[in-house]
Amino acid sequence: MSQQPISLPAKLINGGIAGIVGVTCVFPIDLAKTRLQNQRPGQQVYKNMVDCLVKTVRSEGYFGMYRGAAVNLTLVTPEKAIKLAANDFFRHHLSKDGKGLTVLKEMLAGCGAGMCQVVITTPMEMLKIQLQDAGRLAAQRKPGVMCSSKLVATNPMLTRSYNVAVAPRAASATQIARNLLHTQGIQGLYRGLGATILRDVPFSVVYFPLFANLNRLGKPSPDQSAPFYWAFLSGCLAGSTAAVAVNPCDVVKTRLQSLSKAANEETYKGVVDCIRKIMQKEGPSGFLKGAGCRALVIAPLFGIAQVMYFVGVGEYIVENSPLRLMSA
């Protein structure tokens, strides 16, 4: 496939559809992952993923599990499309000598894909995390306890200077984005960019070569494609493996991008400071929080993505629409 001319619009469509379908299926697990990663020792609201989902439904209703899904569904299309299309693009150009890609070149292609996607991933994750973690913060508040929230108060200096009790109210992704742009500029949306790069680049370096080699094992012959189910299983296995491998970076990213803090929750100055404080206060196990949830999120997400490629939905749409002129 890497020696064939690639259709960029088709790859973008495949990645977009895969992202929307995948996120819709696994978003509640992703919400549980975010809340579990943000828990501190002695302030645990949830015991595990199932407990988190049960308590979320009880306190916030069924749709509480999809808090933050709108921003994710909006931005996951360009995010996944860029990631998958960029990997195909780099693989195509790295294999122009007519030979198969070496593992090193596969890793380079994955690295390039990871670097491209963070342009969308960072602001998407920044907004999504605020919405997902709001329920955990609300659960930690007790009647009569004074607390401050940067998502509720528009003046962060006021909430730092005075111990003011505020009634929590839901903030939309648009309100959060507008407030960040007003107070911090564009860099506010890209808070945690370094941690996002540390997570997504290694993820892509692990995932894409691993998937390519696993998928190759299922081919009946070098000239034939792997079966439908094999592409799905290869995507699931490669995705879950890469997800667990980079989970420590995901924990750091989640902590850095969380604007609102519960009482006695520490703040972090940067990636190194965050790593140091997690190690001191929570030990190595702190970096594995939410690893199971993340594996359950990523596995079907990328399995579905590879199925979209296998079926060729994007190619069909391009061939039967004006988009075929763009891919000519």
C-alpha positions, 0 to 999 in steps of 0.5 A: 500500500505504501508504494501506491499513490495515496489519496489525501482526501480519502485518508482524511475522510477515513480518519474522520469517520473512524474518529467520530465512530470510535469516540462515540463508542468509548467516550465514557471510558475516556471520561473515567480515565481522566477522573482517575488520573486526576485523583490524589492520594487521600482524596479518592472519589472513585475506586476504579473505572466501573465505580467511576461510571456508576457514580457518574450516572447516579450523580450526573445522569446518563449523559454525564458520561458524555460530558466534553464529548461535543468538543471531542467529536468536533475536533477528533475528525481533523485530529485523527484524519491528520494523524492517519493521513500524515503517517500514510504520507510519510510512509509513502515518501520514505518508501519511494525506492521501491523497497519495503520500509525498515522498522526505523523508517516506520518509526520515523513516519510515526514520529512525523504523524505524531508531531503533526497531530498535536496542533489539533490534539492539544487544544482539544484535550485542554477543553475536554479535560476541563469538562470531564473533570468537573464532575469529580471536583463537584463530588469532592465538594461538601456542603459548607466547604469553601472552594474556588474554581477557575472555570466558574470565576472569570478572574483567577486572581480573585479566586487566589486572593480570597477564599470565596464560596462559589456555586458551581455551574456548568461551563461550555467548551466555548466559554472556557476557550473564550476565557483562556483566549482573553486571559492567556492568549493562544498559549492558553489553549496550548497549555501542556503542549510539551507533555502532549508531544511527549505522549503522542510522538512516542505513541505514534512511534510505537503504534504504526510500526507495530500495527504494520508488522502485526497486520503483515502477519495476517496476509495470505500472501505478500500481494494480498491484504490481511482479512477484515478481522485481522486488521481490526485485531491488529489495530486493537492490539497495537493501540492498547500496547502503545497506550499503556506504554505512554500512559505516564506521559498521559498522566502528566499531560492530564495534570498539567492541563487541569485548570480547576483544582480541589482543596489541597491539590497541588499545582505544577510549574511544568513537565519536570515539576509534575513528574517530580511531585507525582513521584514524591507523593504517589510513587511510580504507581501514580504514573499508571493511573487510568492505564487500563481505561486508556487501553480500553479507549485506544484499542477499539478507536484504532481498530475501527480506524483500520477497519475504515481503511480496510473497507475504503469508505473514504475512497468510495466517497471520493470516487463518487463526489467532486472530491475526486478532482482533488485526489487526481 
